[in-house]
């Protein structure tokens, strides 16, 4: 049996080192990245574990609106208030006199510290609470926080935008300098689908060797947020037996490769319509006929459409569905973390994994999916599972750069117009672990996929 560690990182135990001591925690990020949501999740986890009480200072933010947003995310502030575990402090008016403003802020923070007592004090948003304060005023605030941390073991948390406003930047930089923890929240908007959010550890850099510095933020209704990495976080340890071969049942393919080395990975690439999916279906079907078990994951076409496509080549996939599992995954409905888990959870049941349509992942996740492919490729290799993949070869993301160094084999399919007709060309670009020289062949699609001998110049 093969196992993989849970991808989830505990927000308090791992990221904040248990929050056992007094701390100042800073979240920074652009507007809309979810800083308040992360603050709320930390407070929820703190209270739910019976670690103490929480005070929430809202600076020029409607308390009613703030509570409504929390409820939307599955966090019930009214319940915490009724139990005496949380209390809201609202500052809705600000004096134009800097002395009065500082006095008001100090008074509210003092009351919040007294209520929480050895708990958490959240101040949101930091831009409005601290922005515009002079350096002298900021030193007074830090002095108050330090006193509260020393006398009450208080944990402070606040959030700043990445504003270029000099007044905000001064406060943010000053507080970050003395903070124990600083995290940056970013958002990536792919060409299609929902935005993806990430949290990067800025401080501390100690004690985080077991996790990546950047984690994916996964919203949940029950737990606020989950922070997750995916794949393998330790060193790769791979042993390959070149004599342990997997034969596909395609005579020309087995003749060219001598059989695929178990644990190897092959990428089929080419422009749209060149037959990438048909080649993968042909390899999968014929391999199953030899007794192997195949998991076929398509990121574009549904199972029925794949079954019909295979039928056009004379393959009845319905007769082999007990050994060939076909599933469709919509990249818009999944995160890279859950996608990795979805693939590896089947590792004990199948000897071959097919990932058809990697370009759909690229459109959804951007360059973040590179890490997923690297880890899934090496995870299959570690467990002697053979990985077959397909991807459209695009000018915007040429495959012969980063991906060529990860996979063991690359097969490119092309269509060339010759004498008013299209000629199909299959090129072996590389086949590491196999005694195959780069070479191109003409191929045809009919009753399966067949090569036209002899080979041609590329």
Number of C-alpha atoms within 10 A of each C-alpha: 6 10 10 12 10 12 21 17 16 15 20 16 11 14 18 17 14 12 19 14 13 21 21 23 22 24 26 24 19 15 14 12 21 21 26 21 18 22 21 20 23 21 26 20 17 20 18 13 8 9 15 16 22 30 25 23 24 21 22 15 15 13 18 8 10 13 15 14 15 18 14 11 18 16 22 15 20 15 11 17 14 10 9 12 20 25 20 15 17 15 16 11 10 15 10 8 9 14 11 12 17 20 12 16 17 16 11 15 22 14 13 24 24 16 19 22 21 23 28 30 27 29 24 22 20 23 22 16 24 26 19 18 20 15 13 9 18 19 14 14 19 17 12 15 23 19 13 21 21 13 12 17 21 27 24 23 23 25 25 27 22 15 15 9 12 11 16 22 19 18 23 24 12 15 22 19 12 14 18 15 20 22 22 22 24 21 18 16 13 17 12 15 14 16 14 20 17 18 24 17 18 15 18 15 11 6 10 14 10 9 19 14 15 18 22 25 23 18 17 11 11 10 15 22 22 19 20 23 22 25 23 18 14 10 6 12 9 14 11 15 12 13 10 12 15 20 20 22 18 18 13 14 17 14 11 15 18 15 19 24 24 23 27 27 26 22 27 25 26 21 15 14 12 19 21 25 23 19 19 20 24 21 21 25 25 18 20 20 13 12 10 18 22 26 23 23 21 23 19 16 16 15 17 14 10 17 16 15 17 22 15 14 16 13 19 15 24 12 9 15 15 11 18 21 17 18 14 16 15 15 21 16 10 14 18 22 21 15 16 20 18 13 16 18 12 13 20 12 14 17 20 25 24 24 19 24 21 20 19 19 24 19 16 24 24 17 14 15 17 16 14 19 20 17 19 21 24 23 23 23 22 17 19 21 22 22 26 22 25 24 23 22 18 13 7 6 14 12 18 11 9 12 16 15 11 17 22 20 22 24 21 22 26 22 19 11 9 8 7 7 9 11 14 19 21 26 23 19 18 21 22 17 15 17 10 16 13 12 15 21 20 20 20 16 15 10 13 19 19 17 18 15 9 8 15 13 8 12
